[in-house]
Amino acid sequence: MDSATRTINDIANLLKKELSVHHYPAEEQGGVYHPSAQPVQRIGLALEPFPGLAKWVTDMDLDALWLHRPWQLDLTHLPADVGVLSHHLPFDETLTVGYNTHLASQLGALNPPEPLGYKSDTATKEPLPKRPIGMLVDVPEQEFDYWLTVVKDHFGGYDRAEAGHGSTGWHADSSRIAVVGAMTDALVREAADRGAHLYLTGAYRKPGQQAVDETGIAVIAVGHRRCEEWGLDALATLLRDQCSVDCVVHHQPLVIRG
């Protein structure tokens, strides 16, 4: 792709493939949110509009923006020739905690990940086999504390960690992790039944508590925001590698509530 003539349409076409947007209904696919024909050499990535966005665009000399949640964006505050891209569900399901091959590689996956659970059609409730909720990853044998350190290194921390208990709980030689974008009773049990000893997810959810207690599976809940921030960096890496475009990532400070 010629960097001198690349537009947001070219980047949108790349992300159609990388985020598998064809697996989603048309209204959920995302893509070009605000068109522009100008070449894109520098793109800014942010989760949503933030105070000072227009100044940031100007100060960073950006040609385009990518936003995860663009709905509060006031286009009148941006330079007219700055195009905007947006992906919501495809980003959540592909580049945060879920079926995320980029994350599997960083966790040291020994084999291609196995799908775990599937999204359901909102109307028919039928499973959508092209949209797994999570993945099972075979990894080198490590202690629980090792994975706590890995999560801290990759995500900058975590919200909650439970080491598991009982004969089906944490094993020092555990070599299978479930990485899942939800925490339900059924998903926790399926992960345990399929040999996972660690359940890595975004938010710790009460509906999964009984299954955690009964299976003894260990859990690390990274925190929803940390998962999204990790995804921003992963997207930046993807765009740099695939488009040779300069990426400027805006990370908002994480607010810890007591």
N, C-alpha and C positions, 0 to 999 in steps of 0.2 A: 504494500500500500504506500503510495507516494505521499510523504509527509507534507509536501507543498500543496497538494490538492485534496487532501483528506477532509471530509465534512462529517457532521454529526450523523448523517445518513449512513456513511460507511461504518462508523462506530456502532450505530444501532444494528446494522446487519451482522456485524461480528458478534454482538451480544445476543442476538437472536439464537445463534448457534451455541455460544458458550453457556447461556442461561436456559437453553432448551425451552424457549418461550412458546413453541408450537404445542407444548403439552398443556397449555392454559387456554381458557376461553378468551376471545378477542379482547374483552374489556379488562382482562387481567394481565395481558401480555406486556404492557408497557412499551417503551420505545421513545420516539421523538415526542417530547411534550411541547416544545416551542421550536419551530423550524428556523434554520439559518443556512445560508449558502456559503458562508465564509469558511476558509480552511481552518482546521483545528490543529494547532500545535501544542496548546496548553489547555488542559481541562481540569476544572475543580470538582472534587467529590465531597459531598456532605450528606448527612442523613436527612436533614430537612432545612428549610430556610431558617436563618438565625439573625439576630440583630447585627447590623453592620455587613450583611451579605453583599450589598451593592458595592460598598467600599472595598471589601475583600476581593471581589471580582476585578475591580480596577487596579488595586494595589498589586495583585498577583499577575496582572496582564493576561487574564484568562480569555480564551476564545469560546469556551462552552462550559456548561455545568452538567453534572449528573447528580440527581437527588433521589433518595429513597422514598421520601414522602413529600411531594411537591405541592400539596394542596393549598398551603398558606402562602405560596409564592406570589408576590406582587411584581408582575413583569414590567410594570411601568417604572420601577426603580432600577432596572437593569439596562445596560447599553442595548440598543435595538438589535445589533448584529450578533449578540451572544445567544447561541442556541442552547436548549435545555433537553436533556435526556432524563428518563425516569423508569425505574423498575421496582416494583414493590414485592409481590409474592415470588416471582422468579429469583430475585436476589435473596429473600429470606430462605427459600428452600434449597438454594444451590450454593450460597456463599456464607451461610452462618452455620449454626449447629443443626445438622440434618444430614441428608445424603450429599456430602460435600467431599468430592474426591481430592480437592486441594488440601483440605484439613486432614484427610486420611493419610496423605503423603507426609505431612508435617508431623503426624503422630508416629510415623515409622511403620506404616502398614506393610505387612509381608506379602499380602495378596490383594487383588481388587476387592473392595468392600461388598458385602452382601446387603441387599435392601432389607429394611425392617419396617413393617407397617406401611400403609398406603393412605393417602388422602382419599376422601369420599366425595362424590358428586353431591352438591348441596341440595339438588332437587330429588334425585333418585336414591341417594345414600349408597349407591354402588361404588366399590373401590376404584380408584384411578391408578392402574398399574404402572403408569409412566411417572407417577409422582410419589415416590417413597418418602415417608416421614423421617426415616433415619437410616442408619447403616450399622452393620456389625463389622468390626475391624480386628483382624488378627495382628497382634503386635509382639515384639520381643517381651520375654518375661521380665517383669519389674515389680517392685514393691509399691504399695499404695502411695507412700510419701513421694516416690518418684513422679507419679502422675500428678500429684498436687503441685510439684515444682514445675512440671511441664505446662500445666494449665496457667499457673502464674506467669510463666515466661511468655506464653503465646497470647494470653488474654488480659494480662495485667492484674489478675486476681480472680476471686470467685466469691459467690454469695454464701454458699453452704457446702459442707462436705461431710459425708457419713461413710465410715470405713467398712460398714457391713458387719454381720455377726453370724454366729452359728456355723454349722457344717457346710452350708451353701453360701456363706458370706465370702469375705475377701480371702483370696489365696495368694501367698507370696509369689507363686509362679503363674499368676493369672496372665493369659495371653490373648484375651478377647475383650474388646470394649464395645459397648453400644453407644453410639452418638446419635441422639434423637431430639427432634425439634418439638417434642411435647412430652408430658409425663402423666400418663394415664395408667390405671390398673392393668389394662390389657397389654399395653406396650411394655411395662416393666416386667410383667410375667413372661411375655414372649421373649424378651431379651435374656432373662434368666434361663428359660427353658432351652434356649439356643446356645447356651454356654458362656454368656457374658457375665463377668464378675464386677464390672464397673459400668455404671450408667451415667454418661456425660450428657447434660442437657442445659437449657438456658435458665429456666425458672423452676424452682422446686415447688411442685404442686401437690396439694393435699389429696386429690383423688388417687394419687399413686402411693400414698403412705402405707396402706395395708399390704400392698404387694411388696413394698420394700421390706416391711417388718417380717413378712412370711417367707420371702425368698432369701433374705439376708444380703441382697446385692448391695454393693457400695454405690454411692451417688456423689457426683460433683455437679453442683448447679453453678454455672459460670456467671449468670446474670444476663438478662436480655440485652441490655445496652452494650455490654462488653462483646457479646456475640456479633452485634451489628457493627461495632467499631472494628472488630477483626475482619469482618466482611469487606469493609471499606478498603482496608489495606490490601486484602486479597484482590479486590477489583482493580486497585491501582497497579498492582504487579501484573495482572492479566493484560491491562491496557498498554502498559509499557512494553511488555514482551510481544504482544500481538499487533499493536498499532504503532509502536515507536513514538508514542505521544507522551509529553511531559504531564505528570499528574501531580496536583496539589491537593492534599487531603486535609479537610478541616475536622479535627477531633474536638468535640465539646467536652469540658471537664465533667467527670463522673461525679454526680451528687450522691453522697452516702447519707442516708437518712437513719437516724438512731431510733 
